[in-house]
């Protein structure tokens, strides 16, 4: 892990897997490639866990988003919420 990634997470950043519901056609390839991160609803559309991605999960998520024929999946970097 490089220093920038570790520093970003230490500063309260998290990475989340997201889907653009307008772009998604419900093909379901993402769920086959990252089944512990993505499930499908009865129509084949992705349902995401919403948990922050750890390193191993981020690799699987990257594989799934790269394979998406509609580019409907992406990883969002979010700063921590200030309470």
N, C-alpha and C positions, 0 to 999 in steps of 0.2 A: 504494500500500500504506500502510495507516495505521500509526502508531507502535506501537500495542499488538501488532499482528500481527508486525511486524518484531522487536520486543523479545522476544516469546514465542519466536520461532525462534532468536534470538540467544542466549537463555538455555537453549537445548537442547531446545525443544519440537518435536515433529513431528506432522503430521496424517496419519492413515492411513484409508483407505477400508475399512470393515468390513461384513460381512453377518451377519444373524441367520438361521442355517440353519433354525431352527424356523418363522420367519415366512415365509420364501421359498417361493414356489410354482413356481419355475423358469420363469417366463414369459419371461425373457430380454430384456426391454425395456432394462434397464440396459446390457447388452453392446452393443446397437445404438447407444446414446447416448454411451457412453464405451468404444469398442472397444480402445483402447490401455491401458486400466486394468482392463477386465473381459473375460474370456473365458468361454465356457460349456462345461460338461462334456457328455458324450453325452446326458444327460437334460435339459439346458437350465438347469442350476443354475450360478450364477456362480462363477468361479474368479478370485480377485483376485491382482494382482501382488505386493501387500504392500509396495511401495515408498512412501516418504513422499511426500505430495502437494506439489507446487510450486504456484504461483499458477494457472497455466493448467490444470493437472490438477485442482486443487480446484474450479475453475469447472465443468469437465466432470463431475466427480463430483457436484457439487451438482445439476446438471441431471438426472443419472441417478437420484439418490436422491429428488428431487422427483417424478419420473415413476413411481417404483416404486408399483404399486397396493397392495402389501402393507406398505409402509414398512419393508422388510427391510434396507435399506442405510442406513448412517450414517457420518459422519466422526467419528473418535475423535482427540482431542487428547492426546498422550502426552508426559510429561516424558522427558528423556534418562535413560538408565540410568547409574547411578553405578557405576564399576568399582572 
